[in-house]
Amino acid sequence: MTPKGSDRIQFDFELDGVRYRPTLKRIPSEGNLRRARKQLEEIKARIANGTFCFAEEFPDYRDLGEVIGTGKRRTCNDVFDEFIKRCESRMEKHDLAFATLDSYRKILDAIWRPAIGAHDFESIKYSTLVKIADARSIGKKTYNSIISPLRSAFLYGYRDHPEKHNPATGLKGFRITKKDRPVVDPFSIGEAEALIAAIHRDWGEAQGNYDEFRFFTGLRPSEQIALQVADCDLVQGKVSFTKARVMARDKDRTKTSEDRLVELSPRALQVLKRHPALRAELKLQGKVDHEDLFFKDDGTPIRNLQYPWIRWKKTLQKMKVRYREPYNARHASVSWNLMVGKNPLWVAKQHGHSVQTMLEVYAAWTEGAKEADVEAIRQAMQSSPRMPARIEKPTALIPLRSPEFGTDLALEGGGITVSDGNPKENTGGERGIRTLEGLLTLTPLAGVRLRPLGHLSVPGKNTCGPGA
């Protein structure tokens, strides 16, 4: 790069193996030469990553028509491709989850490529983007999911042009309020025991152990299917959680990226003590050749949440119980622990929540429980009830009484009274709530008698906050 006469500065670089020496009309002063050197460095960097446009940089070049690649400007598809490659690189370095990458790719392919993929990237306007996003009749969460990868891709693309305005920065997501989050709908202890017994009866010990364990540990589904034998310490009665399995892929971290050591209740420990016998039996038959703790009937690992969800759903439909997603077993476990007087800080730590979540989401469900209700939960956590050989269908479908908690349902023999409702479709995937930040004082819960869960079965009556 040198002065060219008294009013021009000449650049010198190679593009596609051809040397070019274009000039710009600038007085070759010391300041202009310094800025030109910086511009030349940026040109070479863009040539290296394939984003350099000769016509844009030197529009008055006299032989512009003969320049190789002249006029080739990046389309939105080009930027999307580059962005996805960057995300793949991050995933390989364990800096991005596979589920996130898969979501980015699907949304860009389904929504944004058909609409703007062939358009010149730098000519896209904010009004175009917002029109595409607003054209769909969708909820807040889905809207936010659609614009998130688009904003990330445009942010990536405009890093080559920091001096230009990125129109995607104007796309704002909706604020998700408490009412927008999934409803927390725990099971009463009576409903849970009935469901556990029915799953054991319908699907056998492998599936029965899986669902019984989830009720009395409150694990996230993605954490439970990733558990391995080595994670369990039967002597200490503890299980270590350091990983998860999402979309049939193993992750080396949990949902919150925090490892935790969970203390098992006697009931959960009972499950773990009898489960190895089944595993050993299948291993002798050559059906188990892995270290996963839970598995299917044939001994193969549970790779995705669809498998246990289908069975869960079928059993609930057969029982004619109001449908609730499997994640509500976790909600039930948290609520039960609070009802029997466990310290909220301990409960939060065990389940991977913040104390704020304990106070805002769960504590309100547990006020005013009768001593008999609390005792029923306490007994269930200690040992399995003596369930009848066959659980009869309920003779009457009536809602549980409010405000009493539904644990006055018989746990031994007799009919089981449950509420009725329409089962809804669900993919069985993990959802949950984002872990909230900050800690609140535990004083408000000290000595407070907590409200029952029995009213949960009253159709159309639910005041709970977001899922957790």
N, C-alpha and C positions, 0 to 999 in steps of 0.2 A: 504494500500500500504506500503510494508516494503522491506528492503534489503533481498536478498536470496543468501546467500553465499557471496563470495568476488567479483563476477563478474556479478550478475544478480539482477534485481529489480522485485518484484512480485506485480501484480495488484490484486485488490479484488472488484468485482462488480456482480450484478445480471442481467441476461438477460432472459426474458420470464419466470421468476420465478425460474430460476436455478442459483446457485452461481458458479462463475468461478474465478480461481486464476492463470491466465496465467503469464508468466514471459518474460522479454526482457533482452537480454544480454547487460547489462550496468553496469559499476562500480558504486556502490551505494555511490557516492560522494555527497556532499551537493548540488552542482549545478545540478547533474543528478536527485537527488531526488526531487528537486524543479520543474524541468521540467516534471518529471513523474507525480507529483501531478496535474499540469496543464493539462497534457494529460488525466489523469483519469477524471477530471472535464468535459473535452470535450467529452470523451467516454460516460459518463452518460447523457450528454445533447443530444447526437445523439441517444442514446437508447430511450430517452424520446420522441423524435420527429420521431422515426422510420427510421432513416437513418444510423444507425450503422451497419457496416459489420465486423464481427468477423475475417473472413479470411484475410481481408485487414489489420486489425490492428495487428493481431498476426498470420502471415502466417506459423510460425514454431511450433505452438502449437501441442503437440504430439497427443492429442485426438480430433483433428480438425474435423474429420469425424463424431463425435458423438455430436458436438455442434448443438443445435437447431437453425435452420435458417442459418447454415453455407453456405457460398457461395451465399447467396441471395444479389445481387447487384441491385441498382436502375436502372431501365430502363428509357428511355426518357419519356415514358408514365407515369411512376410513378411521375417523376418530374413535368410533365405537369399537372397531377391531383392535386398535392400539390399546384402548382402555382395558378391554377384556384380557389381552395378553399381559398387561401390567398386573391385573388382578390375579391371573394364573401364576405369575412369578411370585406374588405376595403369598398366595396359598401354599406354594411349594416351600416357602421359607417359614411357614406356620404363622404368618402375620395376618391371614384372612381365612375365615372358615369356608369350607366347601359350600355350605348351604347359602352363604352370602353371595358367593360367586355365581352359583346356579340361579339364584333369584335375579341378580343383575342381568345375566345373559337372557333369561326368559322374558323379562320385562322389556329389555331393549329390543329383542326380536319381535315380540308380539305387539308392542305399542308404538315405539319410536322409529324403528327402521322403516316400517311401511309408510309412515307419515312424512318423515324428513330425511330418511337415509340417503337418498340420492341428491339432496340439496347441498349447495355450497355451505360448508360449516360456518364460515365467518359472516355469511349473509343472513343467518337465522335471527329472527327478532323475538323479543320477549312475548309480544302479542301472539305470535304463531305458537309458541310453546304452551302458553296458558290456555289457548283455545283448544289445543289437542287434549290437555289434561282435564279441562272442564267439560269436554264433550261426553263424558261417561257418567252414568248415574251410579255412583259408587259411594261408599261410606268414607269417613274421615281416614281410617287406618289404611284402607286400600288406596286412597288418593295419595297419602304420604308415601306408600310403598312404590307407587308409580313414578313419582317425581324424584325420589331419592337417587336411583341409579343414573337418571338423566343429568341431575345436577353434578354428580360425581364425575361422569364422563365429560361434561362440558368444562368442569374445573380442570380436569386433566388436559383437555385440548387447548385451553386458553393459557396454560402455563408457558406455551411457546410464544404467546403474545401478551405479556403482562401489561403492555401499554394500551391494550384494547379492552372494551367493555364486554364482559361476559353476561349475556342476556339471561342465562339460567339462574343467576344469583337472585333474580326477582321472584322466582318461584318459591312460595312459602307454604310449608305444610300446616295442617290444621292442628290446633292444640287438643290433645287427647285428655278429656276430663274423666273424673271418677265414673260418671254415668256411661262413658263410652267403653269402659273396660269389661272383660268377661265377668259374668256374675259368679261369685263364690257361693257354692251350693253344697255344703258338706252333707255326708250321710249321718244319720243317727246310728248309734251303736247296734241297735236292733236290725236296722236295714243292712248294715255292713255284715253282721254275722250271718244273716240270711243269704246275702249275695255270695259270701265266701263259701258257705256250705253248698250252695247251688252250683258254683263254678267247679268245686271239687267233684261234685256228683256228675256234672255234665261233661267235663273235659279231662278229668283225671288229676293225679297228684302234681304233675309238673306245672300245669297251668294254675291249679289251686294254690300251690305254694307261692307262685309268682304274685298273685293278686292278694293273698293274705299278707305277704311280706310288705306290699306297698301300702296297705292300710295301716300297719303298725310301725312303719318307719317314716312315712310321708316323703318318700323319695320322688324326685322328678323322674318321669319315665325314661328320659334319655340317659340318666345316671344309672338307673336300675338295670337296663339291658346291657350296659357296658361293664357291670360288675364281674370280677373274676374271683376264682377261689382264693387266690393269694391276698385279696383285699379284706378277707374276713378273718378275724381273730376270735375264735370261739371261747378261748380261755378268758380273755378280757371282756368278751361280749361287745366288741366294737367292730365297725366296718369303716374302711378308708375310702374316700371318694376323691379321685384325682382326674377323672376322665368322663367322657360321655360318648354316646353313639347317636348321630343325627343323620337321617336319610341314608342309612345303611353304611355310614362311614364313621370310623373311630376318630375321636378327637382327644388330644392329650391334655384337655382341660375341661372343667365343668362349665355350666352355662354362665356362672358369674366369674369364671377364671380364678376361683379361690378353692383350694383343697380344704377338706374338712374331715374330721374324725367323728363318726356318729356312734353314740352309746345306744345299744339295742335294749328295748324293753324285754322282759321275760318272754312275752308272747312272740316277738320277732325272733328271739334267740331260739325258741322252740322250733320255729320253721327252719332255721339254719341247721339245727342239729339233726332233724329228720331228713332234710333234703339231700345231704351227701349219700345217704343209703340208696336213694333212687338213682343218683348220678353214678354211683359205683356199679349198680346193677346194669345200667345201660352201657357203661364202659366195658364191662365184662362181655357184653353182647357185641362189642365193636361199634356201637352207635355214637359214642362220645370220644372225640379225638381232639378236644379243645379245652381251654381253661375257663370258659365262661361259666359263671355260677348258675344262671338260669338258661333254660333251653326248651325247645319244642318237645312234643311227644316222642318224636323219632330220634331225639338226642342232638339235633343240630341247633346251633345258636339262634337266638332271636335277633335277626339283623335289623328289623324295622318295627315300628310301633303298630303297624297295620295288623300284624298277626294277633297280638293279645287283644287289641281293640275289637276286632270282629267277634271274638268269643265273648268278650265282656258284653257287647251289645246284644248278641243273641240270647244270652242268659237273662239279661234284664227284660228283654221283650217277652220271653217265656214266662217270667215271674209276674209280668204285668205291673212292674214297678215303674214309677216316673223316671224317665231316662235322665241320666247325668253322665257327663263325660268322665273317663277314667281319672283325669287330673283332680277331680273332686275327692278322690281317696286321699290325696295329699292334703287338701283343705280340711278334710275330716280329722286326719291325724294331728294337724296343728291345733285345731279346735279342742280335741280331746285332751291333749297335753295341757292346754291352758285351763280346762275345766277341772282337772284333777289337782291343780295348784302348782304346776311346774313354773319355775321362774321364767318370765318372758325373755330375759336375756339368754337363758339356756336354750329355750325353745327356738329363738331366732338363730342362734349359732348352730343348732342341730339341723335346722331345715334350710340354712343358707339364705335367711332373710335379714332385714334390718329390724331393730327393735321398733322403729317407727311403723313398719308394716304390721308387726304384732299388735300394736296399739290401735292403729287406724282401721285395719281390715278384720282382724280376728277377735279382738277382745270384746267387741260389742255383741258378738254372737253367743258369748258364754256367760252373760250376766244372769243371775237369778236361778241357777240350776238347783234342783232339789237334791238333798243328800243321797236319796236313792238313785237318782240319775248318775251322779258322780261316782257312786259306789259301783254301779253297773259297768261304767267305763273302766274304772280301776281294776275290777275283776277280769274284764276282757283283756286288758293289757298284761295281766299276770299269767293267764293260761287260757287255752282253748275251751269253749263250752262243750258240754256233752250234747252234741247235736243228734237229732233223731236220724235213723237210717234213711228216711225219705222225708223231705220237706213238702208238706201239703201246700197247694195253692191257697191263697187267702180266701176265706169264705165271704168276706165283705171288703169292698174297696172304698175306704173312707179315709179322709185326711187325718193326720196326727193332730191331737188336740193342742191348741195354743192357749197359754204360753208354756205348757208343760213339755218337758223334753221326752222324745220318743223312746227312751230306754226302758219304759215300763212294758215294752213288748217282751213276751216270753223268750228267753234264750234257750230254754230246754223244753222241747216238745210243743204241742199246741199249735194253733194257727198263727199266722203272722199277718198283722194288719199293716197295710202299706197304702200310700197315696197313689192315685192314678194320674196319667198324663200321656201326651203323645211323644213317642221317641223321635228324636231329630237326627238327621244325618250328621256325621262328623268324620273327619279323616283320621282321627286318632293321634294327630301330631301333637307335640308338646307346645304349649303356649305359655301360661304362667304370667307373672308380672315382673316388670323391671325392678331390680332391687333399689329401694329408695335410700337416699343418703341421709346421714345425720342420726343422732341418737336422742331419744326423749327420756325423761326421767321415769323410773319404774315406780315411783311413789304412788301414782294414781291407781295402780292395780293392787297395791298392798291391802290385803284384807277384804277386797271387794268380792262379793258373791256374784258370780258371772251368769249371764243370761243364757237360757237353754237353746238347743238347736231344734227342738221339736217343731217349732212353727215353720221350719223350712219346708215341710210337706204340705203346707196350705197352698193350694193352687193360686197363682197370681200374686202371692204375697212374698216379697223379698226386698229387703232394703240394704243388702250388702254392697260393699264397695268392690274395688278391682280384684281380680284374681291374683294369687301369689304363688 
